[in-house]
């Protein structure tokens, strides 16, 4: 079964919307997931930065991105401020950092290297466009059941390999490095409303 990787196209949008629901079931807030209008807006503001993986024209993976300014990156603000909401209004084509807003791989297609290939496309974009870095704010969905009260202690335990987080651990294995915890990142009960800022530099 061949997996194809390409930039998001208008006909991929319904599949990308459905993919989000499969990847982020409750208690992840429904209002934080992409709607069709959001993805069409992404195609307007930054078409070359949106990637999908398809099997027989069915979207099984997606990666949404924008470029943010150096000042925006250094502020380490919450999700809404950093990306400018679901429409990616903070996109700055003259910025320094490719910022990953979302990556999704359908549960039935995990373990096939799709996320690794999507990240490779992100890293390639950074190199080809002479950006300073790739960055993303990573959810910490296993924190809520970890028994660790302090989010900073939890993240450090995952970074050291003492604990495993189903989102953070795989990204560290892809070569991203932990930078800091962003408090009050977004409404996300599983992650304690926080995120781990990860970076990759060419």
C-alpha positions in Angstrom: 0.0 0.0 0.0 1.8 3.1 -1.3 1.8 6.2 0.9 2.1 9.5 -1.0 3.3 12.8 0.5 2.5 16.2 -1.0 1.4 19.7 -0.2 -2.2 20.0 1.0 -4.7 20.5 -1.9 -8.2 21.7 -1.8 -9.6 18.2 -2.4 -7.6 17.0 0.6 -9.4 19.3 3.0 -12.4 17.1 3.9 -10.1 14.2 4.6 -7.8 16.3 6.8 -10.8 17.5 8.8 -11.9 13.9 9.4 -8.4 12.9 10.3 -8.3 15.4 13.2 -11.4 13.8 14.7 -9.8 10.3 14.5 -6.6 11.5 16.1 -7.9 13.8 18.8 -11.0 12.3 20.4 -12.6 13.6 23.6 -11.6 14.9 26.1 -9.6 17.0 23.6 -11.8 20.1 22.9 -13.7 19.8 19.7 -13.5 23.6 19.2 -9.7 23.4 18.9 -9.8 21.0 15.9 -9.6 22.2 12.3 -12.7 23.0 10.4 -12.7 23.2 6.6 -12.6 27.0 6.6 -9.4 26.9 8.6 -7.6 24.7 6.2 -8.7 26.6 3.2 -7.4 29.7 5.0 -4.0 27.9 5.5 -3.9 27.4 1.8 -4.3 31.1 1.3 -1.7 32.3 3.7 1.0 29.6 3.4 0.2 26.9 0.8 3.8 25.6 0.6 3.9 24.9 4.3 0.9 22.5 4.6 1.6 18.8 4.0 -0.4 15.6 3.9 0.1 11.9 3.5 -2.4 9.9 1.5 -3.2 6.3 0.7 -5.5 5.9 -2.4 -6.4 9.6 -2.1 -7.5 9.1 1.6 -5.7 11.5 4.0 -3.9 9.4 6.6 -1.5 12.1 7.9 -1.2 15.9 7.9 1.2 18.6 9.1 0.1 22.2 9.5 2.7 25.0 9.8 3.4 28.7 9.6 6.4 31.0 9.8 6.7 33.2 12.8 8.9 36.2 13.5 11.9 36.0 15.8 10.2 38.2 18.4 7.1 36.0 18.3 9.3 32.9 18.8 11.3 34.4 21.7 8.1 35.5 23.6 7.1 31.8 24.1 3.5 32.9 24.4 0.3 30.8 24.4 -1.0 29.0 21.3 -3.5 31.7 20.3 -0.9 34.4 20.4 1.9 32.5 18.8 0.0 31.2 15.8 -2.8 33.8 15.5 -5.6 31.4 16.0 -7.0 28.8 13.7 -6.5 31.0 10.7 -2.7 31.3 11.3 -2.9 35.1 11.4 0.5 35.3 12.9 2.1 33.9 9.7 5.1 36.1 8.8 6.8 35.2 5.5 9.8 37.2 6.5 10.1 35.4 9.9 12.8 33.1 11.2 11.0 30.0 12.5 8.9 27.4 10.9 6.4 26.6 13.6 4.5 23.3 13.6 0.9 23.9 14.6 -0.3 20.3 14.2 0.7 16.9 13.1 -1.8 14.0 12.8 -1.4 10.4 11.8 -4.5 8.2 11.6 -4.4 5.5 14.4 -4.6 2.7 11.8 -1.5 4.0 10.0 0.8 4.6 12.8 4.2 2.9 13.0 4.8 3.2 9.3 7.1 6.2 9.4 4.5 8.8 8.3 5.3 11.2 11.1 9.0 10.9 10.4 8.4 11.7 6.7 6.3 14.7 7.5 8.9 16.0 9.9 11.5 15.4 7.2 9.5 17.7 4.9 9.5 20.4 7.7 13.2 20.1 8.2 13.8 20.3 4.5 11.7 23.5 4.3 13.8 25.1 7.0 17.0 24.3 5.1 15.7 25.3 1.7 14.4 28.6 3.0 17.4 29.4 5.2 15.3 29.7 8.4 16.9 29.6 11.8 14.9 26.7 13.2 11.9 24.5 13.4 9.8 24.8 16.6 6.6 23.3 18.0 4.7 23.3 21.2 4.1 19.6 22.1 1.1 18.3 23.9 1.8 16.1 27.0 -1.3 13.8 26.9 0.0 11.2 29.4 0.7 13.7 32.1 -2.8 13.5 33.6 -2.4 9.8 34.4 1.3 9.9 35.3 0.9 10.5 39.0 3.5 13.3 38.8 2.1 16.5 40.3 4.6 19.0 38.9 4.5 19.3 35.1 8.2 20.4 35.0 9.2 17.2 36.8 7.1 15.2 34.4 8.7 16.7 31.3 12.2 16.2 32.7 11.4 12.6 33.5 10.2 12.0 29.9 13.3 13.8 28.5 15.5 11.5 30.6 13.6 8.4 29.4 12.3 7.6 32.9 8.7 8.1 31.8 7.1 7.8 28.3 4.7 10.3 26.9 2.9 9.1 23.7 3.4 12.5 22.0 6.6 13.9 23.5 8.7 10.7 23.5 8.4 10.1 19.7 9.3 13.7 18.9 12.4 13.5 20.9 13.4 10.4 19.0 12.9 12.3 15.8 15.7 14.7 16.9 13.8 17.6 18.4 15.3 19.0 21.6 13.3 20.1 24.7 13.6 23.9 25.3 11.1 24.8 28.1 7.5 24.3 29.4 5.0 26.8 28.2 2.4 27.4 30.9 -1.3 28.1 30.1 -0.6 27.1 26.5 -4.2 26.1 25.7 -7.2 24.5 27.2 -5.9 20.9 27.4 -6.8 18.9 30.5 -4.6 15.9 29.6 -1.6 18.2 29.4 -2.3 20.3 32.4 -3.0 23.2 29.9 0.8 23.3 29.2 3.0 22.3 26.3 6.7 21.4 25.8 8.5 23.8 23.5 10.7 21.7 21.2 13.2 23.0 18.6 15.3 21.7 15.8 18.1 23.6 14.2 19.8 22.8 10.9 
